[in-house]
Amino acid sequence: MTRFNRNDPGLRAWALVLPLLAFIGVTFIAPLGAMLTRSVQEPVVADALPNTIRALADWDGRGTPAEPVFRAAVHEFLEARETRALGRIATRINRVQGGLRSVITRSARRLDNLADPTNSPCFAPAESRPYDTGEAQTPCRDLLVGIDDAWSEVTTWLAIRRAGERFTARHYLHALDLDRDLEGEIVPQPPELRIYLPLLTRTLIISLGITALCLVLGYPIAYLIAQAPPGRANLLLLLVLVPFWTSLLVRTTSWIVLLQSQGVVNDVLVAIGVIGDDERLAMIYNMTGTVVAMTHVLLPFMVLPLYSIMRSIPPQYMRAAEALGASFPQAFFRVYWPQTLPGVSAGSLLVFILAIGYYITPALVGGRTGQLISNMIAYHMQQSLNWGLAAALGGILLICVIALYFLYDRIVGVERMRLS
């Protein structure tokens, strides 16, 4: 039997790491698991309408359901109204087929007013129901159809059955602008309802564009700092770090002052005669404002990894290449640039991952055309309260980031990425 040795360096190392592992588990892994679970689990309707969902399971989906389905729906709607769960049920069903929330709430209200055996045999006790004896009577069906014609439509009951699935891929289908038809086949959404795939594509393209823009702007800045004398380098590095000491909200809203129609940039362009006073540029509350503000905010995350790599490259390498007859461009691209690729890799990956999940900046300066997928996730979390769809969008975004990470590893190699 192995004796426990508290002086074992391995055990002491694990003891020091355990608080960090616990923190990561509570603040990252657990919320991530809850998000992924919520994206495929929707038990609200199944828990509230168990008899209706069970009766619909035997329905072929081609004609109006049998009387037991209507009877179960009537009594469970009344029970849900009494327990004040009807609103949540109607909202979940309405997400499958629009317009059913008002149908369900209005029908339940009418049923509550009519809930008396003298008004309809549908409310009679089980032992006195004539249709329980095998007679072809449909009091519950007639009652519901009399309240609203939507109850005679097959699509209404298909929506209830789909909403009653405890585990479903419905949210992921909607996040990919797909849906199921009456036969259960996966089909694209109508063109006017295709929102999320174009938004996801826009997010990926904008994130890649901002990463490239940060690299183009940040590389010369990092090179200048690395080549400058120590005193000047510290001053330049201080200027790069200033944005980190300023609130993200302040940095973002300052661009509103600069880029708006009556802002500083337009005033300067008008003053020097580049544009007329009636030709002021729209540079805010659109994609231009989003790109400019996000590039400014994320630029330090590109400069710092590049600078940390560049300052470790001996300047003698470039001088040696030039002494051997290479021009500065030749020496730069054949000697200096390859040595900075670890910093380029680290900065590009860092900027891209931050850009793909950005929310505050597009929300403030993006307007209608400058929104990214993160803004839609926030909308479903805070306003529509469709947490399942928000979780599915987040899951798809996570899959995209992981896929791009593995693609990056395959092409560039993560082992080449360095921050110092």
Secondary structure, DSSP 8 states (H G I E B T S, - for coil): -----TT-HHHHHHHHHHHHHHHHIIIIIHHHHHHHHHHHB--HHHHH-HHHHHHHHT--SSS---HHHHHHHHHHHHHHHHTT-HHHHHHHHHHHSTTHHHHHHHHHHHHHHH-STTT-GGGS-GGG-GGGGT----HHHHHHHHH-GGGGSHHHHHHHHHHT-SB-SHHHHHHTTEEE-TTS-EEE--GGG--HHHHHHHHHHHHHHHHHHHHHHHHHHHHHHHHS-HHHHHHHHHHHHGGGGS-HHHHHHHHHHHHSTTSHHHHHHHHTTSS-GGG----SSSHHHHHHHHHHHHHHHHHHHHHHHHTTS-THHHHHHHHTT--HHHHIIIIIHHHHHHHHHHHHHHHHHHHHT--HHHHHH-TTTT--HHHHHHHHHHTS--HHHHHHHHHHHHHHHHHHHHHHHHHT-GGG----
